[in-house]
């Protein structure tokens, strides 16, 4: 397959004595083969014309995946100095754990420390004699006697690992020094400015440098999706595997029920085995081995992959004792201080590693995911806290009373006479009982919490975007709470999982994962496509709603295509609307991206559907999808705050309401942030690409209202202070001065769009359940002909009139240029 590429190579003639203009020569080479992109050397000699600009050093970067990943990490970690300090700190912590553990095992005489025998320089041990620190340490000869062969072997292995990490840090430093020069020279960004520049701006400058320098020679212009594909290539594969249940992560355990296992150690081994390791199916970072693309090789490849998984499991099993020992020591040193300072810290919650994969969109960067989960953290915590076991609460109050009484007595006696502390184990008793009080406090429910699980679950959904269908209207059940705890686990559970990870990871590889080898091979073959300028990517990451979407997640104006068979069979669809929600999220966080035709049709149809539902709000509120979405995020606050909810009040009040124009102006102003804007999700300039911009331009919603009157919403409850979000509009918004910025506009738009899409999905499932028929499109009289998406009027303008005088339903138009990402090979 031949292709032409524009390069900066020029033939060198033997009789040519003229100078070469270094900035103007650019010619096309002859035919280039796929395995050899150099020009034909039989016809002429060539040399590369190097411009004087220092940017030329980044022309034709061979491994753009790794380079873009380093650019992203460099931006998110605030530059080279912070990264170097972080690496040095990690090396220091590792060395400290090894050295300090060795000192504790070999150099301390615990018999003297615990007063079981007298120090060498003391003739006898009495109650009043003091033991000095020097008395506790053994002599040099005694220390050498305690260095057993096993201990020496462990120290040698740990030292080798530490030296390897030093070499890796030096190697990484050299590469990030190159990235620093790229930021300073090519992008024009200095390290001191990294905290004040969003990723979107860095990305736009990357695309400009591509046009100037041709970092990628296979494609003249890179798009936002191309950059995301290269940074998240393997993450997208893993997210799709979890979504399609290829990875064996759920297990039934007696007395515990269903548990989910995905630890950092397990994820590291899976990534090494399937993606970047020396025996992975990928030939390099951007190309899957050709043999994996042929169906006749599936059995052979599955056997080979199964053997590789088995070998990796055996290796993990051999090194299990060493890794487990290090995990125990590191966990003890890391959490001991925090437990002493705050005994209840292990009772707090965090998003589990499995939850971060399950809730992650395709093509979602780490800081974007963290922003969403942080916004949903408080609502998730409130949801889990409203559930309490009456038995555990009674027992916790009882033991808390007993432990607290003991601690109070010990503290009182110590204040009366400090010699009480000299009593054997007195400090130990006081510390343990104080720790018990903190642990009991975790199981005692807050008496001020209101039991409203459905509202809190809707609020969580508006931020995290994914919940299983069977959770709807069952958030009050213990089963839903148990399943949600798999996504939002106790920190203590996370610590225990990390401790046992060296033990369970090899067992899962040997007894479970190796038997999924055939499914993994089939997944790579069926869901890998080759994109020009990017290489092999997961087809799910293309976010093609026709290829991987579900009809129950489509707006009604697109459902007519189902009759023509444009939606594929069940095994190519994603679960939970991940394709549609990922497309929606990517469009909002990258508002300058021009999606392909199918994706653009979905986004435009969603806005058209929302606008049509807004038209029917005054008469059909209870059956209206927009009303249900607005009511959901306003009742639960959705993390939006009063200011965010007030923007939606005109549609919930009905026609005839005249809002305050001052607040509308502030709602479209740049947003306020916490800390640096380098971790901001999406753009900071104006509206995003969700349905909010569409329905706000409707005649009923051309402006927003004064938030003072938010509590007068006639349809739906008043915002409950108990459900108040973590980030609300400041108190100044209640005064006449309305210049205060509202919450994150991208988050508001995404929350509303997410709830709206979930409501559409729920209505489709409800209709299919009660009619026993698959989802069908509306009557042809209310829809445009299939494929005739034209004459759009979704920006608040009147729609075209039919010849008979009736109003025609708004239809979709493709007015702007779409991204062209041709595929070289279909699965």
Buried (B, 14 or more C-beta within 10 A) or exposed (E): EEEEBEBBBBEEEEEEEEEEEEEEEEEEBEEBEEEEBEBEEEEBEBEEBEBEBEBBBBBBBEEBBBBBBBBBBBBBBBBBEBBBEEBEEEBEEBBEBBEEBBEEEBBBBEEBEEBEEBBEEBEEEEEEEEBEEEBBBBEEEEBEEBEEEEBEEBBEEBEEBEEEBBEEBEEBBEEBEEBBBBBBBBBEBEBEEBBEBBBBBBBBBBBBBBEBBBBBBBBEEBBBBBBBBBBBBBBBBBBBBBBBEBBBBEBEEEEEEEBBBBBEBBBEBBBBBBBBBEEBBBEBBBEBBEBBBEEEBBEEBBEBBBEBBBBBBEEBBEEBEBBBBBBEBBBEBEBEEEBEEEBBBBBEBBBBBBBBBBBBBBBBBBBBBBBBBBBBBBBBBBBBBBBBEEEBBEBBBEBBEBBBEBBEEBEEBBEEEEEBEEEEEBBEBBBEBBBBBBBBBBBBBEEEBEEBBBBBBBBBBBBBBBBEEEBBEBBBBEEBBEBBBBBBBBBBBBBBBBBBBBBBBBBBBBEBBBEBBBBBBBBBBEBBBBBBBBBBBBBBBBBBBBBBBBBBBBBBBBBBBBEEEBBBEEEBBBBBBBBBBBBBBBBBBBBEBBBBEBBBBBBBBBBBBBBBBBBBBBEEBEEBBBBBBBBBBBBBBBBBBBBBBBBBBBBBBBEEBEBBEBBBEBBBEEBEBEEEBBBBBBBBBEBBBBBBBBBBBBEBBEBBBBBBBBEEBEBBEEBEEEBBBBBBBEEEBBEEEBEBBBBBBBBBBBBBBBBBBBBBBBBBBEBBEEEEEEBBBEEEEEBBEBEEBEEBBBEBEEBBEEEEEEEBBBBBBEEEEBBEBEEEEEB
